[in-house]
Amino acid sequence: MKTFKEYITESLNKPYNIDYFSVDYSDDDRGIEGEFSTDTGTKYNIRGILKGRTKPQRDLWKRQRNDGVIQIPPLGIRKGGIWEVHFDRVKNGVYNNTITGDGDSLRVFASILEFTKELIKEQDPDIISIKSKTDQGDGSRTKLYNTIIKRYASKYGYKVKKVSVIKDVTRVELVTTKDKYK
């Protein structure tokens, strides 16, 4: 019989296959989306949305401008920025972030981690904000997710800056440990 730790580790190593695509939400927001389905047929949508640039990025951009007319960020700051990660269950075209209770939460979370790793690889964010529905029971799911996030954050060059709970949404903010804008 597997220990609880072995069960969790095994589940986190089996994300669902994610279909990725890029999107432009508006002139300011661009992002990456992915979709996957669980073994029971539940569909999920994951979105990584660029929400803005950090002050060090903006300062670097200002230092690199010669004539103040540059419209496209220079290569050094096209990546990075502040990214939000959202995930929802999709049923009949309706996005919903309620907890399903289907018993597959670890593999779903493994898929969200896989998506976040791809976001890090492709966009090298300075800040990542992950939002999830807070469980209404004893808080064990939220504690587990936060523990997993902290464990994987350091592995990929991030540290947890802030964890906040507002109403029924938990938000974890990760900050890169790299100094990229000297």
C-alpha positions in Angstrom: 0.0 0.0 0.0 1.3 3.5 -0.9 2.0 6.1 1.7 0.1 9.4 1.4 3.3 11.1 0.3 3.9 8.5 -2.4 0.3 8.9 -3.6 0.6 12.7 -3.9 4.0 12.5 -5.6 2.7 9.9 -8.1 -0.4 12.0 -8.9 1.6 15.2 -9.4 3.8 13.3 -11.9 0.7 12.5 -14.1 -0.7 15.7 -15.5 -3.4 15.5 -18.2 -2.3 16.3 -21.8 -2.9 20.0 -22.4 -3.7 21.5 -25.8 -2.0 25.0 -25.8 -2.8 28.0 -27.9 -1.9 31.8 -27.7 -4.5 34.5 -27.5 -4.8 38.3 -27.5 -7.5 39.4 -25.1 -7.1 43.1 -25.8 -4.5 45.6 -26.9 -2.9 45.3 -23.4 -3.6 41.7 -22.4 -2.1 38.8 -24.2 -1.8 35.3 -23.0 -1.5 31.6 -23.3 -4.5 29.2 -22.9 -4.7 25.5 -22.5 -7.5 22.9 -22.4 -7.6 19.4 -21.1 -10.1 16.7 -20.1 -10.0 14.4 -17.1 -10.5 10.6 -17.3 -14.1 11.2 -16.3 -14.6 13.7 -19.2 -14.6 16.9 -17.2 -13.1 19.7 -19.3 -10.9 22.4 -17.9 -9.6 25.7 -19.3 -6.4 27.2 -18.0 -5.3 30.8 -18.8 -2.1 32.7 -18.3 -2.8 36.3 -18.8 -0.1 39.1 -19.0 -1.5 41.8 -16.8 1.3 44.3 -16.9 5.0 45.1 -16.7 7.0 45.5 -13.5 8.7 48.8 -12.5 12.2 47.3 -13.2 11.1 46.4 -16.7 9.7 49.8 -17.4 12.9 51.5 -16.0 15.0 49.3 -18.3 12.8 50.2 -21.3 13.3 53.9 -20.5 17.1 53.5 -20.3 17.1 51.7 -23.6 15.1 54.3 -25.5 17.2 56.8 -27.4 14.5 59.1 -28.8 11.5 58.2 -26.7 9.6 56.8 -29.7 10.0 53.0 -29.2 6.6 51.4 -29.5 7.6 47.7 -29.2 9.4 46.6 -26.1 13.1 45.8 -26.7 14.0 42.1 -26.8 15.2 42.2 -23.2 11.7 42.9 -21.8 9.3 41.2 -24.3 9.2 38.4 -21.8 8.7 38.8 -18.0 5.9 40.9 -16.5 3.1 40.2 -14.2 1.0 37.1 -15.1 -2.2 35.7 -13.7 -3.1 32.0 -13.9 -6.8 31.1 -13.9 -8.4 27.7 -14.3 -12.0 26.7 -14.7 -14.1 23.7 -15.3 -16.0 24.0 -18.6 -19.5 22.6 -19.0 -21.8 23.4 -21.9 -19.6 26.4 -22.7 -19.9 27.9 -19.2 -16.7 28.5 -17.2 -17.1 27.6 -13.5 -14.4 27.5 -10.8 -16.4 25.6 -8.2 -14.8 22.5 -6.6 -16.1 19.4 -8.4 -15.6 16.8 -5.7 -14.8 14.3 -8.5 -11.8 13.0 -6.5 -9.3 13.9 -9.2 -8.0 17.2 -7.7 -4.3 16.2 -7.6 -4.1 15.3 -11.3 -6.0 18.5 -12.2 -3.5 20.4 -10.0 -0.6 18.6 -11.7 -2.0 19.8 -15.0 -2.1 23.4 -13.7 1.5 23.0 -12.5 2.5 21.7 -15.9 0.8 24.7 -17.6 2.6 27.1 -15.2 6.0 25.4 -16.0 5.2 26.0 -19.7 4.3 29.6 -19.0 7.7 30.0 -17.1 9.6 28.4 -20.0 7.9 30.5 -22.7 7.4 33.9 -20.9 9.8 34.0 -17.9 7.4 36.0 -15.7 8.6 38.2 -13.0 5.4 37.7 -10.9 2.9 34.9 -11.2 -0.4 35.2 -9.4 -2.4 31.9 -9.1 -6.1 32.1 -8.0 -8.2 29.1 -7.0 -11.5 28.5 -5.3 -11.0 28.1 -1.5 -12.4 24.8 -0.2 -15.3 25.2 2.3 -14.4 22.3 4.6 -11.4 22.2 6.9 -9.1 24.0 4.5 -7.0 20.9 3.8 -7.2 21.3 0.0 -6.0 24.9 0.2 -3.2 23.9 2.6 -2.2 21.1 0.3 -2.2 23.4 -2.8 -0.2 26.0 -1.0 2.4 23.5 0.1 2.8 22.1 -3.4 3.1 25.6 -4.8 5.8 26.5 -2.3 7.7 23.3 -3.1 7.6 23.8 -6.9 8.1 27.6 -6.8 11.7 27.3 -5.5 12.4 24.5 -8.0 11.6 26.9 -10.9 13.3 30.1 -9.5 10.4 31.7 -7.6 9.5 32.4 -4.0 6.1 32.8 -2.5 5.6 36.5 -1.7 2.1 36.5 -0.5 -0.9 34.2 0.1 -4.2 35.9 0.6 -7.8 34.7 0.9 -10.6 37.0 0.0 -14.1 35.6 0.4 -13.8 32.2 -1.3 -10.8 32.8 -3.5 -7.2 32.0 -2.5 -4.5 34.0 -4.3 -0.8 33.0 -4.2 1.7 35.4 -5.6 5.1 34.1 -6.7 8.1 36.4 -7.4 11.1 35.5 -9.4 14.4 35.2 -7.6 16.4 36.3 -10.6 17.6 39.8 -11.0 17.0 40.3 -14.7 17.0 44.1 -15.2 20.4 45.4 -14.1 
